[in-house]
Amino acid sequence: MSRLTSGPQEIEYLKNTQQRLRDVASQNQWRVKIITHNGVEIEGHFCETSDGSRVDGSGNFSYHGSVTIINRNGNAHTIDRLDINSIESP
């Protein structure tokens, strides 16, 4: 499972990456290039996103999200959306 958000900025970041993935993929025949915060580049077909939430004992919500990309060799890469630095055209 992907990391849980720690505050409102990360929640907004998940929303923004979701929208950016859809925008870039739809304009590039569902291909995207993702660069993570540690510099790893993954390019391939946008396959799916996953989102979820959890409630802690005091009733606070935390959210998580990931994206799966299939590279040209057919390998699936699931990336925590909080780890994404940028989403670009391939």
FITI-697750 format. One record per residue: x, y, z of N, C-alpha, C in turn; residue in one letter. Coordinates in steps of 0.2 Angstrom, whole numbers, plus 5000, padded with zeros to 4 digits. Layout:
% residues N
+------+------+------+-------+-------+-------+------+------+------+------+
| n_c1 | n_c2 | n_c3 | ca_c1 | ca_c2 | ca_c3 | c_c1 | c_c2 | c_c3 | rest |
+------+------+------+-------+-------+-------+------+------+------+------+
|    X |    Y |    Z |     X |     Y |     Z |    X |    Y |    Z |    A |
...
+------+------+------+-------+-------+-------+------+------+------+------+
END
This chain:
% residues 90
+------+------+------+-------+-------+-------+------+------+------+------+
| n_c1 | n_c2 | n_c3 | ca_c1 | ca_c2 | ca_c3 | c_c1 | c_c2 | c_c3 | rest |
+------+------+------+-------+-------+-------+------+------+------+------+
| 5004 | 4994 | 5000 |  5000 |  5000 |  5000 | 5004 | 5006 | 5000 |    M |
| 5002 | 5011 | 4997 |  5006 |  5018 |  4997 | 5005 | 5021 | 5003 |    S |
| 5010 | 5026 | 5004 |  5010 |  5030 |  5011 | 5004 | 5034 | 5012 |    R |
| 5002 | 5035 | 5018 |  4996 |  5039 |  5020 | 4998 | 5046 | 5021 |    L |
| 4994 | 5050 | 5019 |  4995 |  5058 |  5019 | 4996 | 5060 | 5026 |    T |
| 5000 | 5065 | 5027 |  5001 |  5068 |  5034 | 4998 | 5075 | 5035 |    S |
| 4994 | 5077 | 5030 |  4991 |  5084 |  5031 | 4988 | 5086 | 5024 |    G |
| 4985 | 5092 | 5025 |  4981 |  5094 |  5019 | 4985 | 5096 | 5013 |    P |
| 4991 | 5097 | 5013 |  4996 |  5098 |  5007 | 4997 | 5092 | 5004 |    Q |
| 4998 | 5086 | 5007 |  4998 |  5080 |  5004 | 4992 | 5078 | 5001 |    E |
| 4986 | 5079 | 5004 |  4980 |  5077 |  5001 | 4979 | 5081 | 4994 |    I |
| 4981 | 5087 | 4994 |  4980 |  5091 |  4988 | 4985 | 5089 | 4983 |    E |
| 4991 | 5087 | 4985 |  4996 |  5084 |  4980 | 4993 | 5078 | 4977 |    Y |
| 4990 | 5073 | 4981 |  4987 |  5067 |  4978 | 4981 | 5069 | 4972 |    L |
| 4977 | 5074 | 4974 |  4972 |  5077 |  4969 | 4976 | 5079 | 4963 |    K |
| 4981 | 5083 | 4964 |  4984 |  5086 |  4958 | 4988 | 5081 | 4954 |    N |
| 4991 | 5076 | 4957 |  4994 |  5071 |  4953 | 4989 | 5067 | 4949 |    T |
| 4984 | 5066 | 4952 |  4978 |  5062 |  4948 | 4976 | 5066 | 4942 |    Q |
| 4975 | 5072 | 4943 |  4973 |  5076 |  4937 | 4978 | 5077 | 4932 |    Q |
| 4984 | 5078 | 4934 |  4990 |  5078 |  4929 | 4991 | 5072 | 4925 |    R |
| 4990 | 5066 | 4929 |  4991 |  5060 |  4925 | 4986 | 5059 | 4920 |    L |
| 4980 | 5061 | 4921 |  4974 |  5060 |  4916 | 4976 | 5065 | 4910 |    R |
| 4978 | 5071 | 4912 |  4979 |  5076 |  4907 | 4984 | 5074 | 4902 |    D |
| 4990 | 5072 | 4905 |  4996 |  5070 |  4901 | 4994 | 5064 | 4897 |    V |
| 4992 | 5059 | 4900 |  4990 |  5052 |  4897 | 4985 | 5053 | 4891 |    A |
| 4980 | 5057 | 4892 |  4975 |  5058 |  4887 | 4977 | 5061 | 4881 |    S |
| 4982 | 5065 | 4882 |  4985 |  5069 |  4876 | 4991 | 5065 | 4872 |    Q |
| 4993 | 5060 | 4875 |  4999 |  5056 |  4872 | 4997 | 5048 | 4871 |    N |
| 4991 | 5047 | 4869 |  4989 |  5040 |  4868 | 4990 | 5036 | 4874 |    Q |
| 4989 | 5038 | 4880 |  4989 |  5035 |  4886 | 4996 | 5033 | 4889 |    W |
| 5001 | 5037 | 4886 |  5008 |  5036 |  4888 | 5010 | 5042 | 4892 |    R |
| 5014 | 5040 | 4897 |  5017 |  5046 |  4902 | 5024 | 5044 | 4904 |    V |
| 5027 | 5049 | 4906 |  5034 |  5048 |  4909 | 5034 | 5051 | 4916 |    K |
| 5035 | 5047 | 4921 |  5035 |  5049 |  4928 | 5042 | 5050 | 4931 |    I |
| 5044 | 5055 | 4934 |  5050 |  5056 |  4937 | 5049 | 5057 | 4945 |    I |
| 5052 | 5052 | 4949 |  5051 |  5052 |  4956 | 5055 | 5057 | 4959 |    T |
| 5054 | 5059 | 4966 |  5058 |  5063 |  4969 | 5066 | 5061 | 4970 |    H |
| 5067 | 5055 | 4969 |  5074 |  5052 |  4970 | 5077 | 5052 | 4963 |    N |
| 5074 | 5054 | 4957 |  5076 |  5054 |  4951 | 5075 | 5048 | 4946 |    G |
| 5071 | 5043 | 4949 |  5070 |  5038 |  4944 | 5065 | 5040 | 4939 |    V |
| 5066 | 5038 | 4933 |  5061 |  5039 |  4927 | 5058 | 5033 | 4925 |    E |
| 5052 | 5033 | 4924 |  5048 |  5027 |  4922 | 5043 | 5030 | 4917 |    I |
| 5044 | 5027 | 4911 |  5040 |  5029 |  4905 | 5036 | 5023 | 4903 |    E |
| 5030 | 5024 | 4901 |  5026 |  5018 |  4898 | 5018 | 5020 | 4898 |    G |
| 5014 | 5015 | 4897 |  5007 |  5016 |  4897 | 5004 | 5017 | 4904 |    H |
| 5000 | 5022 | 4904 |  4996 |  5023 |  4910 | 4991 | 5018 | 4911 |    F |
| 4991 | 5014 | 4916 |  4987 |  5008 |  4917 | 4981 | 5009 | 4922 |    C |
| 4983 | 5011 | 4928 |  4977 |  5013 |  4933 | 4980 | 5017 | 4938 |    E |
| 4975 | 5020 | 4942 |  4977 |  5023 |  4948 | 4973 | 5019 | 4954 |    T |
| 4975 | 5020 | 4960 |  4972 |  5017 |  4966 | 4972 | 5023 | 4971 |    S |
| 4966 | 5023 | 4974 |  4966 |  5028 |  4980 | 4962 | 5025 | 4985 |    D |
| 4963 | 5028 | 4991 |  4960 |  5025 |  4997 | 4961 | 5030 | 5003 |    G |
| 4958 | 5028 | 5009 |  4958 |  5032 |  5015 | 4957 | 5027 | 5021 |    S |
| 4960 | 5030 | 5026 |  4959 |  5027 |  5033 | 4957 | 5032 | 5038 |    R |
| 4954 | 5030 | 5043 |  4952 |  5034 |  5049 | 4956 | 5032 | 5055 |    V |
| 4959 | 5036 | 5058 |  4963 |  5035 |  5064 | 4958 | 5034 | 5070 |    D |
| 4960 | 5033 | 5076 |  4956 |  5032 |  5082 | 4952 | 5039 | 5084 |    G |
| 4955 | 5044 | 5082 |  4952 |  5051 |  5084 | 4947 | 5053 | 5078 |    S |
| 4946 | 5049 | 5073 |  4941 |  5051 |  5068 | 4944 | 5055 | 5062 |    G |
| 4951 | 5056 | 5062 |  4954 |  5060 |  5056 | 4956 | 5055 | 5051 |    N |
| 4955 | 5058 | 5045 |  4956 |  5054 |  5038 | 4963 | 5055 | 5036 |    F |
| 4966 | 5050 | 5033 |  4972 |  5050 |  5030 | 4971 | 5046 | 5023 |    S |
| 4974 | 5049 | 5018 |  4973 |  5046 |  5011 | 4979 | 5043 | 5008 |    Y |
| 4978 | 5039 | 5003 |  4984 |  5036 |  4999 | 4982 | 5035 | 4992 |    H |
| 4987 | 5035 | 4988 |  4986 |  5034 |  4981 | 4992 | 5032 | 4977 |    G |
| 4991 | 5028 | 4972 |  4997 |  5025 |  4968 | 4994 | 5025 | 4961 |    S |
| 4999 | 5024 | 4956 |  4998 |  5024 |  4949 | 5002 | 5018 | 4946 |    V |
| 4999 | 5014 | 4942 |  5003 |  5009 |  4939 | 5004 | 5010 | 4931 |    T |
| 5011 | 5010 | 4929 |  5013 |  5011 |  4923 | 5016 | 5004 | 4920 |    I |
| 5014 | 5003 | 4914 |  5017 |  4997 |  4910 | 5022 | 4999 | 4905 |    I |
| 5029 | 4997 | 4907 |  5034 |  5000 |  4902 | 5034 | 4996 | 4896 |    N |
| 5038 | 4998 | 4891 |  5038 |  4995 |  4884 | 5040 | 4987 | 4884 |    R |
| 5043 | 4985 | 4890 |  5045 |  4978 |  4891 | 5039 | 4974 | 4894 |    N |
| 5034 | 4977 | 4895 |  5028 |  4974 |  4898 | 5028 | 4973 | 4906 |    G |
| 5033 | 4976 | 4909 |  5034 |  4976 |  4916 | 5029 | 4981 | 4919 |    N |
| 5026 | 4980 | 4925 |  5021 |  4984 |  4928 | 5025 | 4988 | 4934 |    A |
| 5025 | 4994 | 4934 |  5028 |  4998 |  4940 | 5022 | 5002 | 4943 |    H |
| 5022 | 5000 | 4950 |  5017 |  5004 |  4954 | 5020 | 5009 | 4958 |    T |
| 5018 | 5015 | 4958 |  5022 |  5021 |  4961 | 5017 | 5024 | 4965 |    I |
| 5020 | 5025 | 4971 |  5016 |  5030 |  4976 | 5016 | 5037 | 4974 |    D |
| 5010 | 5039 | 4973 |  5009 |  5046 |  4970 | 5012 | 5052 | 4974 |    R |
| 5013 | 5050 | 4981 |  5017 |  5055 |  4985 | 5024 | 5055 | 4983 |    L |
| 5027 | 5050 | 4980 |  5034 |  5050 |  4977 | 5035 | 5053 | 4971 |    D |
| 5030 | 5055 | 4967 |  5031 |  5058 |  4961 | 5033 | 5066 | 4961 |    I |
| 5038 | 5067 | 4957 |  5041 |  5074 |  4957 | 5038 | 5077 | 4951 |    N |
| 5037 | 5074 | 4945 |  5034 |  5077 |  4939 | 5031 | 5071 | 4935 |    S |
| 5026 | 5074 | 4931 |  5023 |  5069 |  4926 | 5023 | 5073 | 4919 |    I |
| 5026 | 5070 | 4914 |  5028 |  5073 |  4908 | 5026 | 5069 | 4902 |    E |
| 5026 | 5072 | 4896 |  5024 |  5068 |  4890 | 5031 | 5064 | 4889 |    S |
| 5030 | 5058 | 4886 |  5035 |  5054 |  4885 | 5039 | 5056 | 4879 |    P |
+------+------+------+-------+-------+-------+------+------+------+------+
END
